[in-house]
Amino acid sequence: MPMRCEHMKSICFVTAAPLTLRAFMRNHLLGLSEQYDVTAIADFTPEDLSGDWLPGVRLVPIPIARHISPFADLKALWMLFRYFRAHRFDAVHSVTPKAGLLAMSAARLAGIPNRIHCFTGQVWATRRGLVRGLLKNADRLIAANATRILTDSHSQREFLVSQGVLKLGQAEVLGHGSISGVDIERFQPDVRLRESIRTELGVPRRACLLLFLGRLNRDKGVLDLAEAFARLARDNADVWLAMVGPDEAEIGAQFERRCGDAMARVRRIDYTPTPEHYMAAADVFVLPSYREGFGSVVIEAAACGVPAVASRIYGLTDAVEEGVTGLLHPPGDIPALHDSLLHICADAGLRSRMGERARARALADFSMATVTAALRVFYEKILASKAQG
């Protein structure tokens, strides 16, 4: 475990799941650890603590449940408060809703001067009634307890202001958006991968391969995609679909029923540690989601030279430049989704032009190095650090 340096400013990052740190924050924490004393708190397992995946960063396990659990939440709040009081961080930075609610509250009670929360999407955006109101008020409480607010897209910031969660001018967006940016060395076009993955999946070389990559649930619009693909496949024998991601909502059977005979041209992959392989093999990335904070996966596909067909919602309107790097359709509009897929699948030249522009935009505006640099500038301003390592 890294030793605390008393001459360095200190930052503590808090999230519920270690996966959030691995997938979105690792490069940021490594970059900041060159200048600051950095701690990361999450519900770490012994395996998480035994690896050397965040060298130079102190890892502290505190059980933060993702779902509402009053007793467990109060216990986590107390543990966070005690830890913050003991270590007197210069800043506490939270990501994800539950971590934000607990960490911002505990940090304020502990007297931490800089309390930063990053909004990355709102679960309540697709909810109704009492649950929506409860979750929305939790976000208001996060904002009230924080001293600085970040959102990972400009359109998400506008949405939160329109919903009365944030005040105009209260939140900032780093650069063009995205919580993490894209690793441009990892995500890039690869002809050999394209051939090998298509062979592995049994997809013809000249077929138009659509790719969905993410958690299978209703909010991602996967059932809409099933219906649109079923119709598309009836009229076009050269269209295939790869569905990559865990079926966390157990809707796989519903997806298959809605696809019908088109399931013969659907390839299902439950989980992959190498999403870039499937992106390199795809012709079009599809994300008909009902809610997204930004849509990082769209930018990863873009870095691979793959255009997108996505829903016109906040977050995704930042990730896709409509008519330039992809096509957008109204959320939940299955005929419009079908028409967008039909249009892009029928025009190889359009796919090529959009793919080239998508990659150029990803490299220019959304590289991981660019986003990490913006976060470092953000902390230099708020901490005014003159510390020497």
Secondary structure by P-SEA (a helix, b strand, c coil): cccccccbbbbbbbbccccccccccaaaaaaaaaccbbbbbcccccccccccccccbbbbbbbbbccccaaaaaaaaaaaaaaaaaccccbbbbccaaaaaaaaaaaaaacccbbbbbbccccccccccaaaaaaaaaaaaaaaaccbbbbccaaaaaaaaaacccccccccccccccccccccccccccaaaaaaaaaaaccccccbbbbbbcccccccaaaaaaaaaaaaaaacccbbbbbbccccccaaaaaaaaaccccccbbbbcccccaaaaaaaccbbbbbcccccccaaaaaaaaacbbbbccccaaaaaaccccccccccccccaaaaaaaaaaaaacaaaaaaaaaaaaaaaaacccaaaaaaaaaaaaaaaacccccc
